Structure formats: C-alpha cells, structure tokens
Amino acid sequence: MALSIKPYIENKEKIHLIGIGGVSMSSLAELLLSWGVPVSGSDRLKTDVTARLEALGAKIVYEHKAENVEGVSLIVRTAAVHDDNPEIARAHELGIPVMERAEAWGHLMRDYENVVCLAGTHGKTTSTSMMTLMTMEAQMDPTVMVGSNLPAIGGTLRIGGKGCFVAESCEYCNSFLSFAPTVAVVLNVEEDHLDFFKDINDIIHSFRAFVELTPMNGLVVVNGDDPNAMRCVDGLDRHIRTFGLNDGANVRAVDISDVNGYYRFTVLVDGAPYAKVELSVPGRHNMLNALACCAAAEFLGVPGDAAERGLNRFTGSSRRFQLVGKMPNGATVVDDYAHHPSEMKATLSTAKEMHFDRILCAFQPHTYTRTKALFSEFVEALRMCDQAILAPIYAAREQNTIGIYSSDLAKEVPGAIALDSFEEIADYLRREAGPNDLVLTMGAGNINAVGPMLIK
C-alpha cells in the first residue's frame, strides 16, 4: 500500500521535516502543528520562519545529523535533500518511512472539495495570490499555500475550511504530479529547469500529466495565447477553458486601457461580462494572470463582484515588482524575482510603460545551467534595459563545472558591466542613478539585498 501522511496525522505521531525552513515545508509544518501533530525538523540556518515555527512548538536542529531522526515516525524531505543526507541514511537504517514534500501535500489536498492548482513556468505566485483574494472575497474560506509572503494572509499559508484549497504548483522535479487538482491552471509553458527536464518536449509531457490529474467533472484552464500550453491539452478528454487576448478565448479581456502600466479591462466569460477589473499591479502579464484566475473563479461559483474586489485589492506579493523605496536623490528602487528570460522581459516591459527616464537593472543570474542553456535569451532580455549591472551567478544547488560567468553575459549586452559584490553594485548605482530613474534589482537569489542598501 502507498505511503500516506494521513494516518500519522490522525494518530498524532511525530513527523520530522528535513529542510523545514523552506517556503512550502514551513507551511506544511505550520499546518501539522495547527492539528496538534508533534513536529521536529532540521535546516542549515535559523531564520524568522524557523523562529516562528519554534514558537508554535516545532523542535528544530540547525544541523543535519543522524541522531535528529531518533524517535520519529515519519520523515518528509524536500526534493533537494538526497539519500546521502545523514538523516535520510539513518532513517533507512531504522526503517523509518520517508516521503517527499509534494507527496505529503498531495495526500492532504484530497480532503478538500475544490483544489485549485496554479502551474506555469512563471506567474504562479502572483496568480495564486490573486486567486486567494478572490476566494476570500467570495467567503469561501480557502486554505492556501503560496510561494511568497502575501500580506493579505500574513505569510505563505492560510488555514481555512475544507471547501477550497488554493495551491501554487511547481513543475520542478515534477512536484506538481503529486498534487490532486480539481481545477488545474496552466499559465504558460516554456523552457526552464533544464538541469531536470531534457527539453521543451519533456516539459510539455509533464504539464500534460499534470492536467490529466483533474477529474472528469473538474476543469483545466489553459493560456490560449501560448502554443506550448495548448499542446499540453491537445486532444485532452477534460473540460477545458482557454484564457487570453485572442478573440477565440473562452475568457478574455475587452475595453482594455493602460494607465502608466496599470491595466483596466472587462472580463468576458463565454461572451458574457463577468467582472470589471482595475489592477493594482502593473504589466500586461498580470492582465493574463487575472484572466486565468477569473476562468477558475467563475467555474467555482465566485460572483463577479467578489472577483473584482479580490483582483483590485491585490497589491503584489513579496519580490514581485515590489517597491523597495526611494534613493536620497529620488530614484525609485523596485525588486523583482524574475530569473527566466521571459519573466525578465515581462518585468522590463512593465517598467518601460511607467515613464522613467532610464531603467538601471542590477541582475543576478540564477544557476549556471540555466545561464548557459538560455544564454542568448538572457542577452536579449538584458538589452531591454538602459544599463545592466550584473552580479555573480547565484549557484543555488550547483557547482560551476561548465565555466560560465556573469561577465560572459556583460560582453554581449551593450553598456553592461559585471561587478564582484553587492557593495560594488550599490556604490555604482549611488553614483549613476538619476532622480527619475528606476533601479530594478532582479533575480531569484539574494540580489534583493541591494535595494535596502540604496534607500538608507
């Protein structure tokens, strides 16, 4: 019989989480603690997140040691924790069952009536946040798991009722194939995570498997403007609803106006007006994210006025075109998590619509494999800003075995420079940024540390 987390929860047996400080793992820990399940965990660093979990009752060790698993009944690990981890090795010796984080979430989702899983190469966190506010406005009391801090729920987890679960769903390591969507949303499909996927066809294959998880009475929402996304649903025997800006989309925007990059539009569902939206987050890509959410929300019975209120209330989540502040000379500092060329282009397109004199982009590439695989696309994206200032590549889980550096990108982008530290980048921006310039720090690593250095 397949391993499930539910009997351990019902019997209040001790569950140990390896990598407990991660976004999704910490949310899982908090949910388990709310149910009175004894939780222990391990991670490398003490953070505000782990301190919060300790205050809620979790026992956390800040080192991976074999003895951490003594006396536990079940272990949950992130995909980044492998069998050579001393805790996993010891668990195997002791016969303690081990499951991955995505599997644990998948088991829990099956207890909810409606499960909205939002997937795509980009836009997941923003769309999950939008969907959260729409279902909250509709009084659906959603349980929510989102990948970045959402002020409206005070973090990355909302513990609600069993009627509705809204979940950010990541394709990396095929995590989302463990989930249990009744509504599967595919925002877009592009090449990414090529340290795991072979190529775009491999990625499309995984998204196809994801949408096939929906039941016959469920819904698949797919971007009708995205050819790769549409390939995922070709010939699919499920209820499919497309969204987009083309006339043939089931859910589309009309009466579109753009005020300094902020979009206003009317949403039509199958030709009938559903909601009038005035977004509080800039960018055309956010109009598409909102359409995807409307497609799912209308299916779930969210009234149009609740959808309007939820979308209009959403002012962004952490590190998504997030205003950091102003420099002493008046330059605006914004931080964004974009780390894939398409995300970068969307963010820079948004910035270009906002009438700054210049856009100075401090970019930190994320992983060597992604930088190499998408090199020409990164160059193309960085050429959209007025000047690119490149930080060293953020290694994440990798070693630089392929010999690629940020300076390689800088050589291909006119006017770009590569600097060795955040301090040097901050000094450079203090000298160069003008009063009506936008300083945009961008990347998935820790480039967001630069912004606060500039506004002191």
Helices and strands as residue ranges (DSSP letters): H 6-10, E 15-18, H 23-34, E 39-42, H 48-56, E 59-61, G 66-69, E 74-77, H 86-94, E 98-100, H 101-109, E 114-119, H 124-137, E 143-150, G 151-153, E 155-158, E 164-168, G 172-178, E 183-186, H 200-211, E 219-223, H 227-232, E 240-244, E 251-259, E 262-269, E 272-278, H 284-300, H 304-313, E 322-326, E 332-336, H 341-352, E 359-363, H 368-373, H 375-382, E 387-390, H 406-412, E 417-418, H 422-432, E 438-442, G 447-449, H 450-454
